[in-house]
Structure formats: C-alpha cells, structure tokens
Amino acid sequence: MILLLLVSFGSFIGFYLLLSVIPLYVAAGGAGASGAGAATGAMMLATVLTELAVARLVAEFGYRAVASAGLLMLAASAAALTLSERMPLVLAVCLLRGAGLAIVAVVGPALTAELVPPERRGEGLGLYGVAVGVPAVIGLPLGVWLSGHLGFHLVFLISAGVSVATLVAAPGLPAQQGRERHGGVLGGFRGSGLVRPTAVFAAFTVVAGVVETFLSLAMPAKAHAWVPLALLAQSAVTPFARWGAGRLGDRRGSGPLLVPAVFTAAVGAAGLVWVASPLAVIAGMALFGIGFGIGQNATLALMVERVPRSEFGKASALWNLAYDGGFGIGAVGFGLLIGPVGYPAGFAVTALVLIVAIIPAWRDRTGGTEANHES
C-alpha cells in the first residue's frame, strides 16, 4: 500500500505540473483559447478510450507492468513537448499523455480497494485521494509559477524527470493479474446501482475541466498574479475533504454526503462569475474544492460497495471515465462557449451543471445496497 501511494503520488505530481501549463503553452504559440481547450480535450479523449481497456490489460499483464507502462508514457509525453508548441505535435503528445494518465488513474483505486479491509475502505480510498490530491496542491500552482519564471521547457523536463524517478517504486507493486477477464467496462452500468453516482460525479468533473483549464486565461491581467493562489485554494482543500469524507462515510454511509457536496461545489462555481475579483475567485475555488473532494470519495465508495470484489477494476474504470470524460467535455465545451458569451456567463453555466446534479444526488442520498436494483 505504501508503494502504491508513492507511485500514485509521483505520477500525479508529473501530471499536475503540466495540467494548467499546457493550455498556456498552446495559447502562447498562437492557438488561443480554442487551442487550449482542444489540447485538454485530446488528452481526456485518449484517457477515456484507454480506461475502457485498462481492466483487461491488468488481467493480462498484472498491476506492476501496466503501472510502469503508464509512468513511461507520462515521462515520454512531457519530454516531447520541448520539441515544438505547434498544435499537431501538442495534440499527439496529449493523446499519449492521456493514455498514461488512464493507466495510473484506474490502477490506483482498484488496487486500493483490494488492499484495504472493507470496514475501512472509505478511509483507505480517502488516503489514496490524499496521495493523488496533494500533487495537485503542489503541481497546479507550481507549474504555472515555474513556467512564468523559468520557461515552459524546463517545466516539461521536470515533469518527465519526476515520472522517471517514480519508476523506482513500481517494481514493489503486486504483480498479480486482475481477477476479471470477461465483460466490458460499460457493462458495469447494467443493474449495478452505478448510474446515479457516475452521473453526479461527471457533473463535478465538467466544472473541474473548466476551472483548471481556463482560470489562468479568464482572470484579467491585473489580477493574474492571483491565479496560483486560486488554484492552490482548490487543490489544497480537495484531498483532505476527500479523506474526511471517507472517514465519515465509513461510519454513517457515503450516500448522505452527496447533496451537501454538490451544493457546496455549485456555490463555489457560482463565485467565479466575479472573475475580475481575486477574493471571489479564491473563495469560490476553495468552496468548489471542498465539495469536489467530498464528492470524489462519496461517489467512488458507493460504486465500489455496489459491485463484487472481482469488479473493482471495472468500478474504478467507470469512475475514472466519468472523471476524464467530464473533464474533457468541460474543457472543450467551455472553449466553444466563451467566444459568444464571455467568461462570467460561461462560469454561470458551469454552476448550473452542478445545480442540476442535485436531483440524482438527492435520489441516491440513502446509499447502501438497495440501489443495486436500479435499472
């Protein structure tokens, strides 16, 4: 478990260092907001498509080999960005980057669920959430700061170096293969009670895709110095909200946490309408981070408890599909939306996405196994 946390921490440090930097790199190359959205969208598309195959890859080759391949993809893609800022290369790199992200993102929760006793699974998933969330605290603002002071290419090389260094811990992961060798990931929707938590979580990630891709572009020049702090406000509270939600969910159930999580995140997203006000943006990002963290743990815990142990990989893949699919849809959709309506109205629309998600969150608030009969 310790080695899994080290692998997860290192892989996501390398990922988050570049998450907000690549859109800036693309925009600096002349592609503008639509190019920035396309880069994130390409990465998320590759992530979603690869996630459909990760459970099968683990069944065939085992956790250790698959996780190592994911780290190599993240390292190679980061280094390749130093070659050019032209869109064809950037999009190709983002596709490779998305495939690497898919692997480490699916392997982590599935292996955590196997290693942790059922009665402490919520806390274990919360601890995993800290391991992959703290890198966002460090990487998101640090990447933006480093790119502004040291240049894009050095940030790319640092990201690649972190992923390579993390490979040292990968041989300590379990080598066993996954238990499930049949059935598609999307088949996990049928009669499993996974539809509503997946839909609720996708609403969170649509908004996450918007704010993490466009906040650095949305704030006016006079307030741009506040962007790293705003990103830090969100990324700092999210993993600890996720961990706290896991501990509380083990005692009282994860279902009742859904509605408060969605409401808190919606209020935070609405605060971004005042994008010219640093105080409003920082407060909004912090509130969104709290709701997002609670929502991450609550939805993942509900999905894992509603499937047998042999299906943990599929549940993790579905959860990550919601994460990355929503993230990509948010980034691409917002990039197209802000042209005609502008940033404030665009952020208002993203808040509405979360408000609508309160409906399935309310219906799923009781948690438990009775939702397994959902059609």
NORMO-V316764 format. One record per helix or strand. SS is the DSSP state (2 for helix, 1 for strand). FROM is the first residue (numbers start at 1). LEN is the number of residues. If there is no record, write none. Layout:
ss:SS from:FROM len:LEN
ss:SS from:FROM len:LEN
This chain:
ss:2 from:2 len:27
ss:2 from:32 len:30
ss:2 from:63 len:18
ss:2 from:87 len:29
ss:2 from:118 len:33
ss:2 from:152 len:19
ss:2 from:185 len:5
ss:2 from:195 len:24
ss:2 from:221 len:32
ss:2 from:257 len:15
ss:2 from:278 len:28
ss:2 from:309 len:33
ss:2 from:343 len:21
ss:2 from:370 len:4
